[in-house]
Amino acid sequence: MKTKLIITAHDFGLTSSVNEGIIYALNHKNNIFSEISLLPNAPASEEAAQIAKNLDISVDLCICLTNYKPISKNLKTMVDAEGWFLKAETLAWDFSCIDKYSEEEIRREIDAQWDWFVKKVGKKPSGLVSQKGEHGDPKILLPFIEKAKKENVPVRTPVWKWKENYAAQSYANEENVLHTKAVFIGLFDWKGRYGYDLETRIDQLISDIKKTGDYSELLLFCGFVDEELMNLTSINWQRGQFLSILDNDTIIGKIKDSFELISFKDLK
């Protein structure tokens, strides 16, 4: 039997060009996405929410607490003087800004992002994830798992540096919150420390996913590249690269032959 795998389109709502790229991929004959992660507070989140209303695919809420502006008002500990979230330095994996956050404000913002999703999309999300793996931090993990338990939804396995985080995963188990087993990044970036380039390491990626067994997740980044995207994130041209990979029947065929694609709704 094929290994069960969630393949997620990450960053839905980041920019209009990313939204357009994800829709292009969903409509492509070689589409492999089974899940979409929707950002609630990015530049094109409102547009993405309107699109998500009519999509026949599982859509999860991608909580973001270290980028863009918050949904809730009057935060004191989580924002700078202009009202932007204190920013994590992903390249250095420096999330020390979270140390300044109050637990009450974290809970309030998670609730606000959840409520935004339900209001804008018209249904509750299929699961809870975070944009940069913030819920691998203990301060975020507790209210994150608390919210998932209250709403009875699964979560992306809590990791750190996109690697195993056994203490956090054990906590999710203790709270009886369903979660994926592992998460894999389908690009080679972050100074070569994380991820798998689909064109050069597809066989290794497939092998490593299979070793984890059922219910892992593969994050893929796609989108049309424009000036806004180039200025907003270091992961830019790689999104266009994925769209070109969709035309590669060999790579896509290996993925489809190796895995049964599922969504967060299918976690057991």
Summary of the structure (lengths in Angstrom):
residues: 268
radius of gyration: 17.3
end to end distance: 17.0
largest distance: 54.3
contacts: 906
relative contact order: 0.19
helix: 43%
strand: 17%
